[in-house]
Structure formats: structure tokens, C-alpha cells
């Protein structure tokens, strides 16, 4: 059995997938397997997996488009590693990712998850402008610690710092590895009706079981481009707003300080919902596209109690983003 299994799902993005497969083949630690589950009934990813000419890279056709999360779970079922890396087909990793995470596991045994930071790779000026980033690589490491800083968390400690963004300003599940038995215990990839916030559900659940060791070092990058999920699924925003907290409550409410953790989860979810809707508003305006049901999504989410308190913040993010950003800067200075 390999030490690590990389679990993919893909759908008609062969050249993008190939770049990520190449990044795995460059790993300094080589005791791994790669499982690619293809949602394309025409098996378009097969040639790109087989072109690796490496028996560690294994291709499977799902026979139909099962959707993102069921396909990820198919890869999990087909894998055999002690640790699992759930990896998106457009998120290449750096050559020392496995070497770094395996080193953490050897030095700090007994934890359920080992995680590093990530960069965002913006591919076009238009996308970079929307995210207020530069074209190219943008670091999403913690600015509170030096590169290489290591922190060890219990399950509850991890959840608190995770949902208050005290670990990283954003998270990437492709730069962490989780013990296989924990993923099985938690039911595989979380599935509650939408892919929205699925990475946050996954990371929070897996880190809650036996804690997590985190290193402040970029181990891969999230590619930000026009094909990213979330631009045309406005009807699913309300599903995420309702189902994400409910899903976590059902699995984490046994924790001793759950009431505190749940408050952080609700605040995080409300902030994510209004931030995503504000982003979509500017995205559609920039591209001169119809807002595709965004107005209905707005009406739906502000009927939810815990989201309603973010209404003023949403108004400024949507209508006066520069004023909003200045207010955020002033608030941080005041707190400091």
C-alpha cells in the first residue's frame, strides 16, 4: 500500500489536469498513488493520465457525470493509502509538498491532519482585478508568523482558529493530507446538496477528530480563472447558507465548547455568503452579463436570521466597495 493517495475528480479539463499531474510527479517523496475519477462519459481524461507512463497514476471512468463530490468519494473508495490528499484538478502542488507533510507526520505523530498554506495564481488581469490581487502568484500565508512556523492544534482549537482565519487568510484542501480512517469515519467528502463551502466542511471535520499540525509554508497554489466553480450557481447559495451550518452541527455538536464554535461557524458562513454575492455582482457587471438569479438569492439569504445582521456590510461591499475596504482597514487599526 502507498503511504499517500492523491484523489482527483475531473471533467473535460484534460490540459489543466495534466499540469497538476505533472506537479505530483515532481514530488521529492515518491511513495504515493494517484487516483483520477473521470466524470466525462467520453473518458477525455484517460489519455492525459496514461501519458504519465507511470503505474502509480491510475485512471477510472465513472461512466457518467456523477457530480463533483460523489466523484471525489469514488476516488476515495478506489484508493489504498494510509493518508489521503483530496486535490482539485486545477490546483498544482509544489515539489516539496509531500516531503514537508510527511516530515510533520514523522515529527508529530498521532494527529489526524497535516496542513500547509497556499498561494493564489491569478491567470488574467480581469480575474485579478475582481479579487483585488495581482496577476501571477499571491501569497496566502499567515502574516503573523515567519515562514516555516509550526503550530499544533487539538480538534476544538483548530476549529476556533480555522473559522476565525487565525491560521491562514484562505485554505486549500489540496495542500493537506488526512488519515484515511478519519475520512472514512466522517463519511467521506461532505455532501449536503452543493459544492459551495465543501472544502471548508471537509477541512473542519477532518481537523476536528484528532487535531491538526499546520506549517506556515506554501505547498501549492489555487488557480483562479474564469472556469472556477461558483459563477453560475446562484440558486445554490441559499442551499449552502442553510445546509453548511446544519451539516457541521450534526457532526460536531458533541464537542465540549460547541456553542462558541457554532457562533464562529455562523459568522463565517454569513460573511462568506455576502462576500460571494458582492463578488458576483461586480463580476457580472464587469462582464456585462445578466445576474442570473442573484437578486433572488439575495432575497432568500437575508431571510435567514444569522445572515440578516450582515445586510449593511453587504450594502457597502456591493454598492461602495472602496468605502467598505477603508472601513475594514480603520476597524483593524482600531482593534490593533
Secondary structure, DSSP 8 states (H G I E B T S, - for coil): --SEEEEEEESS-HHHHHHHHHHHHT-S---EEEEEEE--TT-TTHHHHHTT--TTEEEEE-SS---HHHHHHHHHHH---SEEEE--TT--B-TTHHHHHHHHHHHSTT-SEEEEEEEEEE-SHHHHHHHT--SEEEE-S-SSS-TT-EEEE-HHHHHHHHHTTSS-SS--GGGEEEEHHHHHHTTSS--SS-STTHHHHHHHHHHHHH-EEEEEEEEEEEEE-TT-TTSS-GGGHHHHHHHHHHHHHHHHTTSTTHHHHHHHHHHHHHHHHHHHHHHHHHHHHHTT---TTHHHHHHHHTTSHHHHTTHHHHHHHHH-HHHHHHHHHHHHHHH-
